[in-house]
């Protein structure tokens, strides 16, 4: 009898790459992939625990799955499953919960797809999770998320990731190149490098991230590479210089900051101070003036005073960055920050979040306006909405254009002309003498 599976992924790009790995394993064992709403026999929910409300989100997805098939076998995996397996096992309808290592052994735990009277859960201690399991996202010929690193050794005071994913580990350069070559057979045009602490690649192989990107740059079968997120202390001058001179790595960085206050950076156990962060931004902009730069920032961390917040606001306002990802601090179990006093009230966290998101809009508009009347290379995606297609420039400006089958899943020069209220850039094709 044929079996079907639907997957739902919460959280980061790394989770999407891992969901694809699980889907590939299931396919090899006779499962047909279905859309979520099509009533699959098996549902696999890949969870996240970086922000709060993980339990609420998981419960909602489980309820939705059972709405489409009340007899569906429900499996929950991911970071939340590693940290709180018993809590998940108590969610009505959940049959199986698998931790960080076990999720890649799902087939061995599927004795049948019959609903079970009691949930089962398996998650060995995270210190025993030492193997690196590679993966890349599937189903999108335009862009692929490639997992090249997992885990983290940093233990920032607000973060549960080391508890959920274990120590830093990665594949080696040779095996990573093999993964990329597989992607080229699917017609992928852009590879996004992902990991928990991406710049730590190669730490257990006597290799490094710079060596990886140099070798990737030599592969002429991939047209663009994008670095998803990299810690400022690991974003070396050599990496910045190489990206600036590369023909394949695009001028776009996402660099977590978390706070512009050195005092709070110390309390957060971050491995840099604001002066190092500024130096990284200045070097990028000197070598790549049009580079898009994203920033992660946390507001409302324990002990964050009005003065600390103003320091962060002014620091960010002074930097030539392109957009912010703003997160109100949320208490996470088993973290050092959870034990800190001087808790910031939720209302103040919300106010500060609003202020920084307004600053992000200001920064994004200024960056987009700086690109008007320039010609940038855009990679248009396959998905068409209301006669429109979208894509990103190399420096991460979101573009919208009338559908043209000639340019779907192709790079093309595009003149940027006008920004709309949704931060979509309109313009015209510069196609003279260009072939897709």
C-alpha positions, 0 to 999 in steps of 0.5 A: 500500500502506498504511503504519503508524507507531508512536512511542515518546517518552523524556523530557520533556513537550516531547518528547511535544508534538514527537512529536505534531508528527511523528505529524501530519506522517506522518499527512498523508503516508499513515501510519496510527498504531498502538500500539507492540506492534502491529507497525508498518512504521515506528518513530520513537523520540524520545530524551532526553539529560538523564539518563544511560543514554540509550544503554541506554534507546534500545537497549532500545526498538529491540530491543522494536520489532524483536521486534514487527516484525523488518522494521520501519524504525527511526528515532531522533530527539531530543536524544540523536540530535543529540548522539551520532548515530554512537553511535546509528547503531551500534545493531543495527536502527537505519536512520536517525538525525535531529538537532534540525532534521532530525526535523521533516523526517522525510518527506524522508529516508524514501526507502523502508521497506526495512531498510538495510545501513548506518544513515544519520545527519543532524544539522547543527551545532546553531548552524544550528538556528534555526527554532521548530517548534510542536507540541502533544500529541494523543490526550488530550481532557483535557490537552494539552502545548503547546510554546511555546518551545525551546532555551536560552541559559543553558549551566548547567555540568551541562547538555547541552540547549543543545548538543542543542536550540540557542539559545532561540527561540519562536513569537509570541503570535498564532501561539501563540493559533492553536495553542490554538484548534486544541486547543479543537476536540479538546475539550481542557480543560487546556493545559500550557505547555511549553518548555526555558526557558519563561520565555524566551518571546518573547525573539526577538519583543520579547514576553514570557511575561507577555504570553503568559499574559495573552492566553491567559487571555482565551480562554474556550474553555480551562478551565485552563492550567498552567505546566509549569516555569519558572526562578526568575529568570524567574518575576517578581512580575508573573507570580506576581501575575497567576496569583494573580488569574487564573480560568484559570491554576491555582495550581501552579508547578514551579520548578527549584532544583538546590541550596540552596548558593549556592556550588554554584549559582555552580559550576552557573552558575545565574542566581540565589541561594537568597535569590531562590528563597526570595522567590519561594516566599514570594510565591507562598504569600502570595498563593496559600496552597494553591498546589502547588509542585514543585522540581527538585534535583541531588545529588552535583554535583562538589565537593558536600560533606556541608556543602553537602548539609546546606545544601540539605536544610535549605533545602528543609526550611524551604520550604513546597514540595509535592514534589521531583524529585531527580536524582543528578548524572550526568556529561555529555560536553562540559559544564563540570562533567565537567571539575571535580575533587572527584567525588562517589562514586556511593554517596554520590550514591545515599544523598543521593538517598534522603534527599531523596526521603524528604524529598519524601514528607514534604513531599508528605504534609504538603501533601496533609494540608493539603488534607483537608476542603477542596473543590477543583476536579478535572479527571477523565481519560478513562482508567478503571482497575479501575472507578476514574478519576483526575484532578488538582485545580487545585493538583496533588493526585492524586485517585482516585474511583469511575467516574462517566460524568458527570464524565469529562473534566469539572471538578467540585468534590470534597471531599478526605478521605483519603490512601492509601499511594500518595499518592492522595487519596480523597473525595466529589463535591460536585455539588449544583447543578453541571453538567459 
